[in-house]
Amino acid sequence: MGSVPIRSKNGLDYIPPWGYTKIMTTLKSKKPSPKKAQNCCESHSPESHPDHAEYLPRLNRVEGQLAGIQKMIRDKRYCVDILVQFRAAQAALRSVEIEIFEKHLQHCLASALHSKDKKQVDEKIKELTELLSRRTSL
């Protein structure tokens, strides 16, 4: 799987096989976020953190869909066919996103609420508010 050329303000850039999103995330986050390394349920028991491994096969399928889209672009396929595949990949990602979000609410947020620790609850509320404020859709 090769790179897909795209147009940018600075001329011609390339999307590597692992995706443009990963590059943008790496560029934006110069300082590592403490939340990424922290277990959301750390104060309770580290082993109680939800396991998301069940989503890996579905994410692998999405990766295959993206490779298919890259091939369609290289093969100069019809625009609408490419766009249909984009929507299918987005829907698959969205489905996994919703399930992980729901698991976070049921486990991590519920755990903070049950702890009755105001600091933990406030952190979760702030975390969810920031997450929802970054949510965009077309």
Backbone bond lengths (Angstrom), bond angles and torsions (degrees), N, CA, C in turn:
res aa  C-N    CA-C-N  psi(-1)  N-CA   C-N-CA  omega(-1)  CA-C   N-CA-C  phi
1 M - - - 1.443 - - 1.514 107.27 -
2 G 1.314 117.42 124.05 1.453 122.26 -176.77 1.513 111.89 -101.60
3 S 1.301 114.74 -173.42 1.455 121.11 179.20 1.518 110.52 -82.74
4 V 1.314 116.16 151.90 1.452 122.16 178.35 1.521 107.37 -109.36
5 P 1.351 118.12 122.66 1.463 118.79 179.52 1.521 111.17 -70.69
6 I 1.314 115.72 141.49 1.459 121.71 174.10 1.514 108.52 -135.15
7 R 1.312 117.05 159.57 1.457 120.98 177.22 1.525 108.39 -92.89
8 S 1.306 116.43 139.25 1.454 120.90 174.06 1.515 108.37 -135.41
9 K 1.308 117.18 175.82 1.459 121.43 179.95 1.519 111.26 -61.42
10 N 1.302 116.95 -32.67 1.459 122.05 -175.93 1.530 113.14 -90.34
11 G 1.293 118.28 10.88 1.460 119.45 -178.61 1.515 110.67 116.12
12 L 1.317 116.71 -137.53 1.452 121.62 -175.98 1.516 110.12 -101.00
13 D 1.306 117.58 120.56 1.457 124.00 175.25 1.516 108.15 -109.98
14 Y 1.308 116.49 172.79 1.454 120.45 178.19 1.516 110.39 -130.44
15 I 1.325 116.02 143.59 1.453 121.75 173.82 1.525 106.00 -95.83
16 P 1.319 117.97 117.14 1.464 119.73 178.92 1.525 110.34 -72.15
17 P 1.333 118.14 166.40 1.464 121.18 -177.60 1.526 113.96 -56.38
18 W 1.345 118.42 -29.48 1.458 120.04 -178.08 1.520 112.17 -82.91
19 G 1.327 117.98 -6.29 1.455 121.13 169.74 1.510 115.55 106.93
20 Y 1.311 114.21 150.04 1.454 123.60 -179.12 1.526 110.71 -69.74
21 T 1.343 116.96 -35.17 1.456 120.99 -178.63 1.515 111.12 -57.75
22 K 1.335 116.96 -41.07 1.461 120.66 -179.06 1.530 110.25 -62.86
23 I 1.314 117.26 -40.23 1.466 120.93 179.02 1.517 109.48 -64.20
24 M 1.324 117.42 -47.15 1.458 121.29 -177.88 1.527 110.47 -63.22
25 T 1.325 117.90 -40.38 1.457 120.86 178.71 1.517 110.37 -64.25
26 T 1.326 117.00 -40.95 1.449 121.23 179.54 1.515 110.38 -65.37
27 L 1.324 117.27 -41.56 1.451 120.79 -179.96 1.524 112.17 -67.54
28 K 1.324 117.26 -39.42 1.456 121.31 -177.20 1.523 112.27 -71.55
29 S 1.321 116.88 -37.12 1.461 119.57 -173.85 1.518 111.01 -98.71
30 K 1.322 115.31 83.76 1.454 119.76 178.16 1.516 110.55 -73.66
31 K 1.344 116.56 -37.93 1.453 120.70 175.66 1.526 107.63 -100.21
32 P 1.339 117.75 131.22 1.463 117.90 179.03 1.529 110.94 -65.95
33 S 1.305 115.55 136.48 1.449 121.33 178.86 1.523 109.35 -72.78
34 P 1.333 118.75 132.15 1.460 119.92 179.87 1.526 111.61 -63.78
35 K 1.326 118.20 -26.29 1.462 121.53 -179.65 1.525 111.92 -66.05
36 K 1.344 117.78 -32.27 1.458 120.77 -177.46 1.520 111.64 -65.99
37 A 1.327 116.64 -36.69 1.452 120.45 -177.09 1.527 111.58 -89.61
38 Q 1.316 116.87 -13.80 1.448 121.31 -174.62 1.519 110.65 -92.78
39 N 1.321 115.33 139.06 1.449 120.94 174.67 1.525 107.77 -76.84
40 C 1.321 118.24 128.00 1.462 120.78 -174.92 1.522 112.37 -65.51
41 C 1.301 117.84 -18.59 1.461 121.55 -178.81 1.518 110.26 -116.11
42 E 1.323 115.92 25.67 1.455 122.50 -173.36 1.525 113.69 -53.81
43 S 1.314 116.63 -39.89 1.453 119.01 -175.11 1.524 112.22 -69.96
44 H 1.319 117.18 -16.55 1.464 119.50 179.98 1.521 108.97 -93.78
45 S 1.302 117.65 -82.63 1.454 119.56 174.13 1.511 108.59 -152.64
46 P 1.331 117.33 126.43 1.462 121.18 -175.79 1.525 113.62 -55.33
47 E 1.333 116.81 -32.68 1.463 118.28 -178.38 1.523 112.43 -73.74
48 S 1.336 117.62 -10.21 1.454 119.87 -178.91 1.532 112.48 -87.28
49 H 1.329 117.21 -2.75 1.470 120.28 178.84 1.528 109.21 -62.55
50 P 1.327 118.19 135.17 1.475 120.52 -178.25 1.526 112.03 -61.12
51 D 1.302 114.98 143.69 1.456 121.54 178.25 1.526 108.27 -97.17
52 H 1.328 116.31 127.43 1.463 120.69 -178.38 1.529 111.80 -106.21
53 A 1.315 117.33 12.66 1.466 121.11 -177.52 1.532 112.38 -60.07
54 E 1.309 117.21 -26.59 1.469 120.70 -179.44 1.538 112.22 -62.15
55 Y 1.329 117.01 -19.20 1.465 120.93 -178.49 1.529 112.83 -87.75
56 L 1.305 117.54 -10.99 1.469 120.08 -176.88 1.529 113.29 -59.96
57 P 1.342 120.63 -43.00 1.470 118.55 177.11 1.530 112.76 -60.60
58 R 1.322 117.11 -38.53 1.461 119.96 178.64 1.524 110.92 -67.20
59 L 1.324 116.73 -38.95 1.462 120.09 177.74 1.529 110.79 -67.96
60 N 1.326 116.77 -33.36 1.468 119.83 175.21 1.527 110.71 -64.00
61 R 1.343 116.70 -36.73 1.463 120.26 176.78 1.521 110.71 -65.55
62 V 1.326 116.73 -39.87 1.475 120.97 177.70 1.524 109.05 -62.72
63 E 1.322 116.13 -41.55 1.465 120.20 177.24 1.531 110.15 -58.42
64 G 1.322 116.72 -40.64 1.467 121.00 176.26 1.521 111.86 -64.88
65 Q 1.330 116.28 -38.57 1.471 119.99 177.06 1.523 110.52 -62.30
66 L 1.332 116.50 -41.91 1.465 120.21 179.82 1.522 111.29 -65.74
67 A 1.323 116.53 -38.11 1.469 119.74 175.68 1.529 109.96 -63.13
68 G 1.334 115.83 -37.93 1.461 120.20 177.15 1.517 111.95 -64.26
69 I 1.320 116.54 -39.42 1.465 121.04 177.88 1.524 109.84 -64.43
70 Q 1.323 116.99 -42.53 1.467 120.46 177.68 1.527 110.32 -59.58
71 K 1.327 116.15 -42.06 1.468 120.02 179.46 1.528 110.25 -65.44
72 M 1.326 116.63 -40.89 1.467 120.20 178.62 1.530 110.15 -60.35
73 I 1.313 117.13 -40.28 1.462 121.00 179.61 1.525 110.29 -66.82
74 R 1.339 116.05 -44.87 1.475 119.43 177.94 1.524 111.32 -61.40
75 D 1.339 116.11 -35.75 1.470 121.26 -178.74 1.527 112.63 -84.04
76 K 1.351 116.31 3.46 1.470 122.49 178.73 1.532 112.48 55.72
77 R 1.339 115.00 46.37 1.459 120.48 179.09 1.526 110.58 -72.10
78 Y 1.294 115.84 165.31 1.466 123.86 -178.35 1.532 110.09 -59.78
79 C 1.329 116.11 134.63 1.472 123.29 -175.52 1.530 112.80 -51.83
80 V 1.314 116.99 -47.69 1.460 120.78 -176.39 1.526 110.68 -63.33
81 D 1.319 118.09 -38.02 1.463 121.30 177.31 1.534 110.28 -62.11
82 I 1.320 116.28 -40.80 1.474 120.81 177.90 1.524 109.86 -65.12
83 L 1.322 116.51 -44.88 1.465 120.56 -179.13 1.526 112.17 -63.74
84 V 1.322 117.17 -36.12 1.468 121.00 176.37 1.531 109.57 -61.64
85 Q 1.315 116.48 -41.43 1.466 120.26 179.18 1.535 111.62 -68.21
86 F 1.332 116.81 -35.55 1.467 120.19 174.87 1.530 109.65 -59.47
87 R 1.320 116.14 -46.65 1.468 120.49 -179.49 1.527 111.04 -62.26
88 A 1.321 116.63 -39.26 1.464 119.86 179.32 1.536 110.56 -64.06
89 A 1.328 117.06 -43.27 1.470 121.07 179.14 1.533 110.01 -65.98
90 Q 1.333 116.50 -41.68 1.467 119.93 178.69 1.523 110.90 -63.22
91 A 1.319 116.96 -40.32 1.467 120.80 179.93 1.531 110.39 -64.72
92 A 1.324 116.52 -40.64 1.464 120.33 178.92 1.532 110.57 -64.81
93 L 1.317 117.02 -43.61 1.466 120.89 177.19 1.527 110.63 -63.87
94 R 1.299 116.20 -43.51 1.466 121.13 -179.44 1.517 110.87 -60.73
95 S 1.316 117.04 -39.39 1.456 121.74 179.11 1.531 111.06 -61.57
96 V 1.323 116.85 -45.33 1.466 120.87 177.93 1.529 109.77 -65.85
97 E 1.328 116.12 -42.07 1.467 120.72 179.45 1.526 110.83 -57.90
98 I 1.312 116.98 -45.43 1.469 121.72 -178.59 1.523 110.37 -63.44
99 E 1.314 117.07 -42.19 1.464 119.98 -179.20 1.528 111.74 -66.79
100 I 1.323 117.41 -39.91 1.469 119.90 177.73 1.527 109.93 -68.22
101 F 1.318 116.97 -39.32 1.467 121.07 177.31 1.525 110.37 -61.73
102 E 1.330 116.02 -45.27 1.463 120.46 179.36 1.536 110.61 -62.14
103 K 1.319 116.13 -42.19 1.463 120.55 178.26 1.531 110.07 -62.86
104 H 1.331 116.70 -38.51 1.465 120.84 177.69 1.529 110.07 -62.65
105 L 1.324 116.59 -45.26 1.460 119.78 179.28 1.526 111.55 -63.17
106 Q 1.332 116.48 -45.59 1.460 120.99 -176.78 1.523 112.56 -69.51
107 H 1.309 117.13 -32.19 1.455 119.05 -174.50 1.525 112.41 -104.67
108 C 1.309 116.92 -62.59 1.462 121.63 -172.05 1.528 111.96 -71.19
109 L 1.319 117.13 -47.58 1.457 120.12 179.18 1.524 110.30 -67.87
110 A 1.319 116.77 -45.31 1.462 120.44 178.87 1.521 110.79 -59.47
111 S 1.319 116.90 -38.98 1.453 122.03 179.01 1.532 110.61 -62.29
112 A 1.326 116.65 -43.42 1.466 120.55 178.29 1.526 110.63 -65.36
113 L 1.330 117.28 -41.15 1.461 120.44 179.89 1.526 111.42 -64.92
114 H 1.324 116.29 -41.54 1.468 120.38 179.96 1.528 111.99 -68.38
115 S 1.307 117.56 -26.39 1.465 120.93 179.93 1.529 111.36 -69.63
116 K 1.331 115.96 -22.54 1.470 123.19 -178.00 1.530 111.85 59.11
117 D 1.316 115.68 21.52 1.468 121.55 176.39 1.529 106.74 -88.63
118 K 1.320 116.78 109.45 1.467 121.44 -175.17 1.523 111.92 -56.89
119 K 1.326 117.70 -38.35 1.469 121.22 -179.58 1.541 110.31 -62.85
120 Q 1.327 116.90 -44.88 1.477 120.59 178.67 1.521 111.12 -63.39
121 V 1.311 116.59 -44.26 1.468 120.97 -179.39 1.525 109.82 -62.61
122 D 1.327 116.73 -45.51 1.467 120.59 178.90 1.522 111.43 -61.57
123 E 1.333 117.20 -39.29 1.473 121.17 178.11 1.523 110.38 -62.18
124 K 1.335 117.03 -44.03 1.471 120.89 -179.40 1.525 110.80 -65.92
125 I 1.318 116.78 -40.22 1.466 120.14 179.12 1.527 109.48 -64.07
126 K 1.323 116.97 -44.80 1.467 120.77 178.85 1.530 110.32 -62.71
127 E 1.327 116.06 -43.19 1.468 121.80 179.35 1.528 110.88 -58.86
128 L 1.335 117.45 -46.72 1.461 121.66 -179.33 1.528 111.54 -68.83
129 T 1.319 116.75 -38.39 1.466 120.37 177.97 1.523 110.42 -61.88
130 E 1.330 116.75 -45.56 1.471 120.87 178.34 1.527 110.81 -63.52
131 L 1.319 116.30 -42.08 1.459 120.38 179.46 1.528 110.88 -61.13
132 L 1.315 116.50 -47.48 1.461 120.37 -178.49 1.526 112.20 -69.31
133 S 1.327 117.50 -30.39 1.467 119.57 179.00 1.528 111.47 -71.35
134 R 1.330 117.58 -24.34 1.471 121.00 177.83 1.514 112.10 -83.41
135 R 1.295 117.24 -10.53 1.465 122.36 -176.82 1.518 110.18 -68.76
136 T 1.305 116.58 124.07 1.456 121.15 176.51 1.518 108.63 -129.86
137 S 1.300 115.90 154.65 1.460 119.52 174.92 1.511 109.14 -144.62
138 L 1.326 115.70 157.95 1.461 121.20 179.19 1.508 110.75 -87.37
